[in-house]
Amino acid sequence: MTPTTSTYSLTLTAQQADYLLRLVTIAELALGEHNRTGWLPTGHGAATLMRTHLQAIRGAVSLEHPLRDLATWLRKASGS
């Protein structure tokens, strides 16, 4: 995927941002386990779906910095 200069604005409440970061964390844990052991989920169609997602993210632009910024904002918004 080629990086572009276009952006997308998404307005989130603190609760929505927290939920989004938790979903991303769960996904990162699953990907880490896959990379470490080759694990794939066993639900009907879940392994195929995960393989599709793995292929898609291999060439994707990293979200590490934007998500780190979101986590920083969330910590400040929640006062911790």
Gaussian input, Z-matrix of N, CA and C with variables (Angstrom, degrees):
# hf/3-21g

backbone

0 1
 N
 C     1     B1
 C     2     B2     1     A1
 N     3     B3     2     A2     1     D1
 C     4     B4     3     A3     2     D2
 C     5     B5     4     A4     3     D3
 N     6     B6     5     A5     4     D4
 C     7     B7     6     A6     5     D5
 C     8     B8     7     A7     6     D6
 N     9     B9     8     A8     7     D7
 C    10    B10     9     A9     8     D8
 C    11    B11    10    A10     9     D9
 N    12    B12    11    A11    10    D10
 C    13    B13    12    A12    11    D11
 C    14    B14    13    A13    12    D12
 N    15    B15    14    A14    13    D13
 C    16    B16    15    A15    14    D14
 C    17    B17    16    A16    15    D15
 N    18    B18    17    A17    16    D16
 C    19    B19    18    A18    17    D17
 C    20    B20    19    A19    18    D18
 N    21    B21    20    A20    19    D19
 C    22    B22    21    A21    20    D20
 C    23    B23    22    A22    21    D21
 N    24    B24    23    A23    22    D22
 C    25    B25    24    A24    23    D23
 C    26    B26    25    A25    24    D24
 N    27    B27    26    A26    25    D25
 C    28    B28    27    A27    26    D26
 C    29    B29    28    A28    27    D27
 N    30    B30    29    A29    28    D28
 C    31    B31    30    A30    29    D29
 C    32    B32    31    A31    30    D30
 N    33    B33    32    A32    31    D31
 C    34    B34    33    A33    32    D32
 C    35    B35    34    A34    33    D33
 N    36    B36    35    A35    34    D34
 C    37    B37    36    A36    35    D35
 C    38    B38    37    A37    36    D36
 N    39    B39    38    A38    37    D37
 C    40    B40    39    A39    38    D38
 C    41    B41    40    A40    39    D39
 N    42    B42    41    A41    40    D40
 C    43    B43    42    A42    41    D41
 C    44    B44    43    A43    42    D42
 N    45    B45    44    A44    43    D43
 C    46    B46    45    A45    44    D44
 C    47    B47    46    A46    45    D45
 N    48    B48    47    A47    46    D46
 C    49    B49    48    A48    47    D47
 C    50    B50    49    A49    48    D48
 N    51    B51    50    A50    49    D49
 C    52    B52    51    A51    50    D50
 C    53    B53    52    A52    51    D51
 N    54    B54    53    A53    52    D52
 C    55    B55    54    A54    53    D53
 C    56    B56    55    A55    54    D54
 N    57    B57    56    A56    55    D55
 C    58    B58    57    A57    56    D56
 C    59    B59    58    A58    57    D57
 N    60    B60    59    A59    58    D58
 C    61    B61    60    A60    59    D59
 C    62    B62    61    A61    60    D60
 N    63    B63    62    A62    61    D61
 C    64    B64    63    A63    62    D62
 C    65    B65    64    A64    63    D63
 N    66    B66    65    A65    64    D64
 C    67    B67    66    A66    65    D65
 C    68    B68    67    A67    66    D66
 N    69    B69    68    A68    67    D67
 C    70    B70    69    A69    68    D68
 C    71    B71    70    A70    69    D69
 N    72    B72    71    A71    70    D70
 C    73    B73    72    A72    71    D71
 C    74    B74    73    A73    72    D72
 N    75    B75    74    A74    73    D73
 C    76    B76    75    A75    74    D74
 C    77    B77    76    A76    75    D75
 N    78    B78    77    A77    76    D76
 C    79    B79    78    A78    77    D77
 C    80    B80    79    A79    78    D78
 N    81    B81    80    A80    79    D79
 C    82    B82    81    A81    80    D80
 C    83    B83    82    A82    81    D81
 N    84    B84    83    A83    82    D82
 C    85    B85    84    A84    83    D83
 C    86    B86    85    A85    84    D84
 N    87    B87    86    A86    85    D85
 C    88    B88    87    A87    86    D86
 C    89    B89    88    A88    87    D87
 N    90    B90    89    A89    88    D88
 C    91    B91    90    A90    89    D89
 C    92    B92    91    A91    90    D90
 N    93    B93    92    A92    91    D91
 C    94    B94    93    A93    92    D92
 C    95    B95    94    A94    93    D93
 N    96    B96    95    A95    94    D94
 C    97    B97    96    A96    95    D95
 C    98    B98    97    A97    96    D96
 N    99    B99    98    A98    97    D97
 C   100   B100    99    A99    98    D98
 C   101   B101   100   A100    99    D99
 N   102   B102   101   A101   100   D100
 C   103   B103   102   A102   101   D101
 C   104   B104   103   A103   102   D102
 N   105   B105   104   A104   103   D103
 C   106   B106   105   A105   104   D104
 C   107   B107   106   A106   105   D105
 N   108   B108   107   A107   106   D106
 C   109   B109   108   A108   107   D107
 C   110   B110   109   A109   108   D108
 N   111   B111   110   A110   109   D109
 C   112   B112   111   A111   110   D110
 C   113   B113   112   A112   111   D111
 N   114   B114   113   A113   112   D112
 C   115   B115   114   A114   113   D113
 C   116   B116   115   A115   114   D114
 N   117   B117   116   A116   115   D115
 C   118   B118   117   A117   116   D116
 C   119   B119   118   A118   117   D117
 N   120   B120   119   A119   118   D118
 C   121   B121   120   A120   119   D119
 C   122   B122   121   A121   120   D120
 N   123   B123   122   A122   121   D121
 C   124   B124   123   A123   122   D122
 C   125   B125   124   A124   123   D123
 N   126   B126   125   A125   124   D124
 C   127   B127   126   A126   125   D125
 C   128   B128   127   A127   126   D126
 N   129   B129   128   A128   127   D127
 C   130   B130   129   A129   128   D128
 C   131   B131   130   A130   129   D129
 N   132   B132   131   A131   130   D130
 C   133   B133   132   A132   131   D131
 C   134   B134   133   A133   132   D132
 N   135   B135   134   A134   133   D133
 C   136   B136   135   A135   134   D134
 C   137   B137   136   A136   135   D135
 N   138   B138   137   A137   136   D136
 C   139   B139   138   A138   137   D137
 C   140   B140   139   A139   138   D138
 N   141   B141   140   A140   139   D139
 C   142   B142   141   A141   140   D140
 C   143   B143   142   A142   141   D141
 N   144   B144   143   A143   142   D142
 C   145   B145   144   A144   143   D143
 C   146   B146   145   A145   144   D144
 N   147   B147   146   A146   145   D145
 C   148   B148   147   A147   146   D146
 C   149   B149   148   A148   147   D147
 N   150   B150   149   A149   148   D148
 C   151   B151   150   A150   149   D149
 C   152   B152   151   A151   150   D150
 N   153   B153   152   A152   151   D151
 C   154   B154   153   A153   152   D152
 C   155   B155   154   A154   153   D153
 N   156   B156   155   A155   154   D154
 C   157   B157   156   A156   155   D155
 C   158   B158   157   A157   156   D156
 N   159   B159   158   A158   157   D157
 C   160   B160   159   A159   158   D158
 C   161   B161   160   A160   159   D159
 N   162   B162   161   A161   160   D160
 C   163   B163   162   A162   161   D161
 C   164   B164   163   A163   162   D162
 N   165   B165   164   A164   163   D163
 C   166   B166   165   A165   164   D164
 C   167   B167   166   A166   165   D165
 N   168   B168   167   A167   166   D166
 C   169   B169   168   A168   167   D167
 C   170   B170   169   A169   168   D168
 N   171   B171   170   A170   169   D169
 C   172   B172   171   A171   170   D170
 C   173   B173   172   A172   171   D171
 N   174   B174   173   A173   172   D172
 C   175   B175   174   A174   173   D173
 C   176   B176   175   A175   174   D174
 N   177   B177   176   A176   175   D175
 C   178   B178   177   A177   176   D176
 C   179   B179   178   A178   177   D177
 N   180   B180   179   A179   178   D178
 C   181   B181   180   A180   179   D179
 C   182   B182   181   A181   180   D180
 N   183   B183   182   A182   181   D181
 C   184   B184   183   A183   182   D182
 C   185   B185   184   A184   183   D183
 N   186   B186   185   A185   184   D184
 C   187   B187   186   A186   185   D185
 C   188   B188   187   A187   186   D186
 N   189   B189   188   A188   187   D187
 C   190   B190   189   A189   188   D188
 C   191   B191   190   A190   189   D189
 N   192   B192   191   A191   190   D190
 C   193   B193   192   A192   191   D191
 C   194   B194   193   A193   192   D192
 N   195   B195   194   A194   193   D193
 C   196   B196   195   A195   194   D194
 C   197   B197   196   A196   195   D195
 N   198   B198   197   A197   196   D196
 C   199   B199   198   A198   197   D197
 C   200   B200   199   A199   198   D198
 N   201   B201   200   A200   199   D199
 C   202   B202   201   A201   200   D200
 C   203   B203   202   A202   201   D201
 N   204   B204   203   A203   202   D202
 C   205   B205   204   A204   203   D203
 C   206   B206   205   A205   204   D204
 N   207   B207   206   A206   205   D205
 C   208   B208   207   A207   206   D206
 C   209   B209   208   A208   207   D207
 N   210   B210   209   A209   208   D208
 C   211   B211   210   A210   209   D209
 C   212   B212   211   A211   210   D210
 N   213   B213   212   A212   211   D211
 C   214   B214   213   A213   212   D212
 C   215   B215   214   A214   213   D213
 N   216   B216   215   A215   214   D214
 C   217   B217   216   A216   215   D215
 C   218   B218   217   A217   216   D216
 N   219   B219   218   A218   217   D217
 C   220   B220   219   A219   218   D218
 C   221   B221   220   A220   219   D219
 N   222   B222   221   A221   220   D220
 C   223   B223   222   A222   221   D221
 C   224   B224   223   A223   222   D222
 N   225   B225   224   A224   223   D223
 C   226   B226   225   A225   224   D224
 C   227   B227   226   A226   225   D225
 N   228   B228   227   A227   226   D226
 C   229   B229   228   A228   227   D227
 C   230   B230   229   A229   228   D228
 N   231   B231   230   A230   229   D229
 C   232   B232   231   A231   230   D230
 C   233   B233   232   A232   231   D231
 N   234   B234   233   A233   232   D232
 C   235   B235   234   A234   233   D233
 C   236   B236   235   A235   234   D234
 N   237   B237   236   A236   235   D235
 C   238   B238   237   A237   236   D236
 C   239   B239   238   A238   237   D237

   B1=1.4473
   B2=1.5252
   B3=1.2959
   B4=1.4420
   B5=1.5249
   B6=1.3455
   B7=1.4644
   B8=1.5216
   B9=1.3054
   B10=1.4548
   B11=1.5187
   B12=1.2997
   B13=1.4621
   B14=1.5186
   B15=1.3169
   B16=1.4516
   B17=1.5243
   B18=1.3125
   B19=1.4572
   B20=1.5157
   B21=1.3084
   B22=1.4484
   B23=1.5104
   B24=1.2983
   B25=1.4548
   B26=1.5197
   B27=1.3164
   B28=1.4549
   B29=1.5203
   B30=1.3078
   B31=1.4555
   B32=1.5213
   B33=1.3368
   B34=1.4529
   B35=1.5178
   B36=1.3125
   B37=1.4537
   B38=1.5264
   B39=1.3166
   B40=1.4662
   B41=1.5254
   B42=1.3303
   B43=1.4612
   B44=1.5297
   B45=1.3217
   B46=1.4673
   B47=1.5275
   B48=1.3284
   B49=1.4628
   B50=1.5238
   B51=1.3249
   B52=1.4508
   B53=1.5281
   B54=1.3071
   B55=1.4660
   B56=1.5293
   B57=1.3347
   B58=1.4601
   B59=1.5219
   B60=1.3230
   B61=1.4586
   B62=1.5315
   B63=1.3302
   B64=1.4701
   B65=1.5291
   B66=1.3362
   B67=1.4685
   B68=1.5258
   B69=1.3117
   B70=1.4634
   B71=1.5222
   B72=1.3204
   B73=1.4614
   B74=1.5227
   B75=1.3325
   B76=1.4674
   B77=1.5312
   B78=1.3175
   B79=1.4694
   B80=1.5252
   B81=1.3306
   B82=1.4602
   B83=1.5299
   B84=1.3310
   B85=1.4659
   B86=1.5307
   B87=1.3207
   B88=1.4661
   B89=1.5281
   B90=1.3215
   B91=1.4645
   B92=1.5292
   B93=1.3244
   B94=1.4640
   B95=1.5174
   B96=1.3303
   B97=1.4642
   B98=1.5257
   B99=1.3275
   B100=1.4738
   B101=1.5271
   B102=1.3210
   B103=1.4660
   B104=1.5248
   B105=1.3332
   B106=1.4625
   B107=1.5219
   B108=1.3456
   B109=1.4666
   B110=1.5268
   B111=1.3352
   B112=1.4559
   B113=1.5272
   B114=1.3391
   B115=1.4671
   B116=1.5231
   B117=1.3179
   B118=1.4616
   B119=1.5223
   B120=1.3299
   B121=1.4605
   B122=1.5293
   B123=1.3311
   B124=1.4609
   B125=1.5200
   B126=1.3045
   B127=1.4616
   B128=1.5198
   B129=1.3336
   B130=1.4653
   B131=1.5293
   B132=1.3176
   B133=1.4591
   B134=1.5176
   B135=1.3433
   B136=1.4606
   B137=1.5275
   B138=1.3334
   B139=1.4603
   B140=1.5306
   B141=1.3161
   B142=1.4682
   B143=1.5203
   B144=1.3259
   B145=1.4637
   B146=1.5258
   B147=1.3392
   B148=1.4598
   B149=1.5221
   B150=1.3302
   B151=1.4707
   B152=1.5278
   B153=1.3180
   B154=1.4689
   B155=1.5248
   B156=1.3245
   B157=1.4697
   B158=1.5286
   B159=1.3295
   B160=1.4649
   B161=1.5254
   B162=1.3310
   B163=1.4654
   B164=1.5234
   B165=1.3288
   B166=1.4671
   B167=1.5255
   B168=1.3385
   B169=1.4646
   B170=1.5226
   B171=1.3123
   B172=1.4734
   B173=1.5271
   B174=1.3049
   B175=1.4538
   B176=1.5125
   B177=1.3216
   B178=1.4606
   B179=1.5297
   B180=1.3021
   B181=1.4589
   B182=1.5250
   B183=1.3139
   B184=1.4592
   B185=1.5306
   B186=1.3246
   B187=1.4699
   B188=1.5243
   B189=1.3293
   B190=1.4632
   B191=1.5297
   B192=1.3093
   B193=1.4671
   B194=1.5251
   B195=1.3442
   B196=1.4646
   B197=1.5308
   B198=1.3348
   B199=1.4602
   B200=1.5220
   B201=1.3245
   B202=1.4620
   B203=1.5273
   B204=1.3412
   B205=1.4668
   B206=1.5266
   B207=1.3350
   B208=1.4564
   B209=1.5296
   B210=1.3233
   B211=1.4697
   B212=1.5284
   B213=1.3144
   B214=1.4667
   B215=1.5213
   B216=1.3318
   B217=1.4703
   B218=1.5249
   B219=1.3099
   B220=1.4575
   B221=1.5301
   B222=1.3335
   B223=1.4657
   B224=1.5182
   B225=1.3246
   B226=1.4712
   B227=1.5204
   B228=1.3427
   B229=1.4707
   B230=1.5259
   B231=1.3344
   B232=1.4556
   B233=1.5234
   B234=1.3323
   B235=1.4494
   B236=1.5182
   B237=1.3521
   B238=1.4672
   B239=1.5088
   A1=107.87
   A2=117.67
   A3=122.97
   A4=109.77
   A5=117.35
   A6=119.17
   A7=110.41
   A8=115.93
   A9=120.82
   A10=108.80
   A11=115.87
   A12=119.54
   A13=111.11
   A14=118.39
   A15=119.95
   A16=110.00
   A17=115.86
   A18=121.02
   A19=109.13
   A20=114.72
   A21=121.23
   A22=106.98
   A23=116.49
   A24=120.94
   A25=109.24
   A26=115.82
   A27=121.92
   A28=107.84
   A29=116.12
   A30=120.56
   A31=109.03
   A32=115.82
   A33=121.79
   A34=110.38
   A35=116.34
   A36=120.10
   A37=107.20
   A38=116.84
   A39=120.08
   A40=110.51
   A41=117.25
   A42=120.49
   A43=111.13
   A44=117.33
   A45=121.02
   A46=110.75
   A47=116.93
   A48=120.62
   A49=110.00
   A50=117.37
   A51=121.66
   A52=110.28
   A53=116.83
   A54=121.99
   A55=110.88
   A56=116.79
   A57=121.27
   A58=110.91
   A59=117.65
   A60=120.33
   A61=111.53
   A62=117.36
   A63=119.98
   A64=110.76
   A65=117.28
   A66=120.33
   A67=111.29
   A68=115.92
   A69=119.90
   A70=110.13
   A71=117.29
   A72=121.16
   A73=111.04
   A74=116.89
   A75=120.79
   A76=109.71
   A77=116.64
   A78=120.50
   A79=110.50
   A80=117.33
   A81=120.42
   A82=111.14
   A83=116.72
   A84=119.98
   A85=110.97
   A86=116.63
   A87=120.52
   A88=110.55
   A89=117.07
   A90=120.11
   A91=110.75
   A92=116.10
   A93=119.49
   A94=111.70
   A95=116.41
   A96=120.31
   A97=110.72
   A98=116.39
   A99=119.45
   A100=110.45
   A101=116.66
   A102=120.21
   A103=111.65
   A104=116.77
   A105=121.28
   A106=112.25
   A107=117.25
   A108=120.34
   A109=114.61
   A110=116.91
   A111=119.88
   A112=112.76
   A113=116.80
   A114=122.40
   A115=111.47
   A116=115.33
   A117=123.42
   A118=107.55
   A119=118.04
   A120=120.10
   A121=110.59
   A122=116.81
   A123=120.67
   A124=113.60
   A125=118.85
   A126=120.90
   A127=111.77
   A128=115.45
   A129=122.18
   A130=110.08
   A131=117.02
   A132=122.38
   A133=114.14
   A134=118.41
   A135=121.25
   A136=112.24
   A137=117.53
   A138=120.32
   A139=110.32
   A140=116.58
   A141=120.43
   A142=110.64
   A143=116.46
   A144=120.75
   A145=110.79
   A146=116.81
   A147=119.16
   A148=110.74
   A149=118.08
   A150=120.15
   A151=110.70
   A152=116.20
   A153=120.68
   A154=110.68
   A155=116.32
   A156=120.53
   A157=111.39
   A158=116.76
   A159=119.95
   A160=110.94
   A161=116.84
   A162=120.36
   A163=110.72
   A164=116.37
   A165=120.02
   A166=112.07
   A167=117.32
   A168=118.25
   A169=113.52
   A170=117.64
   A171=119.31
   A172=111.54
   A173=118.19
   A174=120.54
   A175=113.75
   A176=116.76
   A177=120.08
   A178=111.66
   A179=115.24
   A180=122.11
   A181=108.23
   A182=116.77
   A183=121.91
   A184=111.52
   A185=114.51
   A186=121.27
   A187=111.30
   A188=116.38
   A189=120.53
   A190=112.13
   A191=118.35
   A192=120.57
   A193=112.86
   A194=119.10
   A195=118.02
   A196=112.80
   A197=117.35
   A198=119.31
   A199=111.14
   A200=117.67
   A201=120.49
   A202=109.86
   A203=116.37
   A204=120.47
   A205=111.06
   A206=116.51
   A207=120.83
   A208=110.46
   A209=117.19
   A210=120.86
   A211=110.69
   A212=117.35
   A213=121.08
   A214=110.12
   A215=116.56
   A216=120.33
   A217=110.76
   A218=116.80
   A219=121.46
   A220=110.81
   A221=117.03
   A222=119.89
   A223=110.50
   A224=116.80
   A225=120.29
   A226=111.17
   A227=116.70
   A228=120.61
   A229=111.28
   A230=116.51
   A231=119.19
   A232=111.87
   A233=117.27
   A234=121.40
   A235=114.90
   A236=117.02
   A237=117.63
   A238=112.07
   D1=132.60
   D2=-179.69
   D3=-89.57
   D4=126.80
   D5=177.56
   D6=-61.74
   D7=144.76
   D8=176.84
   D9=-122.44
   D10=169.18
   D11=178.11
   D12=-91.92
   D13=-6.12
   D14=179.60
   D15=-74.27
   D16=151.15
   D17=179.13
   D18=-129.36
   D19=168.33
   D20=178.26
   D21=-128.89
   D22=128.45
   D23=179.99
   D24=-95.59
   D25=130.97
   D26=-179.36
   D27=-134.06
   D28=118.24
   D29=179.32
   D30=-90.03
   D31=123.80
   D32=-179.89
   D33=-125.28
   D34=144.97
   D35=168.39
   D36=-77.68
   D37=167.86
   D38=177.32
   D39=-59.83
   D40=-38.85
   D41=179.64
   D42=-65.93
   D43=-40.02
   D44=178.74
   D45=-67.52
   D46=-39.51
   D47=178.09
   D48=-63.98
   D49=-41.95
   D50=178.17
   D51=-61.21
   D52=-44.94
   D53=178.98
   D54=-61.47
   D55=-45.47
   D56=179.23
   D57=-60.41
   D58=-45.15
   D59=-179.95
   D60=-64.91
   D61=-35.61
   D62=177.19
   D63=-66.15
   D64=-40.12
   D65=177.02
   D66=-63.07
   D67=-42.77
   D68=179.22
   D69=-64.41
   D70=-40.34
   D71=179.30
   D72=-62.72
   D73=-43.67
   D74=177.57
   D75=-60.49
   D76=-43.50
   D77=179.37
   D78=-63.68
   D79=-41.76
   D80=179.19
   D81=-63.22
   D82=-39.28
   D83=177.55
   D84=-63.85
   D85=-42.46
   D86=178.97
   D87=-64.45
   D88=-42.24
   D89=179.03
   D90=-66.49
   D91=-39.72
   D92=177.16
   D93=-61.32
   D94=-42.76
   D95=178.27
   D96=-64.96
   D97=-39.68
   D98=176.62
   D99=-61.65
   D100=-45.80
   D101=-178.74
   D102=-65.33
   D103=-33.76
   D104=-177.77
   D105=-77.67
   D106=-41.90
   D107=-170.67
   D108=-123.17
   D109=-10.19
   D110=-175.55
   D111=84.44
   D112=7.01
   D113=-178.40
   D114=-57.17
   D115=140.66
   D116=170.51
   D117=-134.58
   D118=147.40
   D119=178.61
   D120=-62.95
   D121=156.25
   D122=-174.73
   D123=-106.65
   D124=-2.79
   D125=-179.93
   D126=-65.03
   D127=159.40
   D128=-178.75
   D129=-56.64
   D130=113.15
   D131=178.22
   D132=80.47
   D133=-7.41
   D134=-174.84
   D135=-68.11
   D136=-39.53
   D137=179.87
   D138=-65.31
   D139=-42.09
   D140=177.84
   D141=-62.22
   D142=-43.58
   D143=179.01
   D144=-62.92
   D145=-42.41
   D146=179.36
   D147=-65.02
   D148=-40.49
   D149=177.02
   D150=-59.97
   D151=-41.08
   D152=177.98
   D153=-60.75
   D154=-44.82
   D155=178.99
   D156=-66.13
   D157=-39.88
   D158=178.35
   D159=-60.83
   D160=-42.78
   D161=178.44
   D162=-64.23
   D163=-39.40
   D164=-177.50
   D165=-67.77
   D166=-37.68
   D167=-175.68
   D168=-83.77
   D169=-14.12
   D170=-179.47
   D171=-57.72
   D172=-39.86
   D173=-178.64
   D174=-106.29
   D175=9.04
   D176=-175.50
   D177=-80.43
   D178=156.88
   D179=175.07
   D180=-69.97
   D181=137.18
   D182=-177.38
   D183=-67.66
   D184=141.23
   D185=174.46
   D186=-102.48
   D187=9.47
   D188=-175.06
   D189=-55.80
   D190=-49.93
   D191=-177.07
   D192=-67.77
   D193=-47.98
   D194=177.95
   D195=-60.82
   D196=-37.79
   D197=-179.94
   D198=-71.92
   D199=-34.18
   D200=174.80
   D201=-63.30
   D202=-41.93
   D203=176.91
   D204=-62.57
   D205=-40.11
   D206=178.38
   D207=-63.88
   D208=-42.31
   D209=178.59
   D210=-63.94
   D211=-39.56
   D212=177.52
   D213=-63.15
   D214=-46.49
   D215=178.15
   D216=-59.91
   D217=-42.01
   D218=-178.56
   D219=-63.76
   D220=-42.55
   D221=177.71
   D222=-61.22
   D223=-43.17
   D224=178.95
   D225=-66.07
   D226=-40.55
   D227=-178.31
   D228=-66.59
   D229=-32.22
   D230=-178.47
   D231=-90.27
   D232=-4.77
   D233=176.74
   D234=77.93
   D235=17.10
   D236=179.13
   D237=-105.83

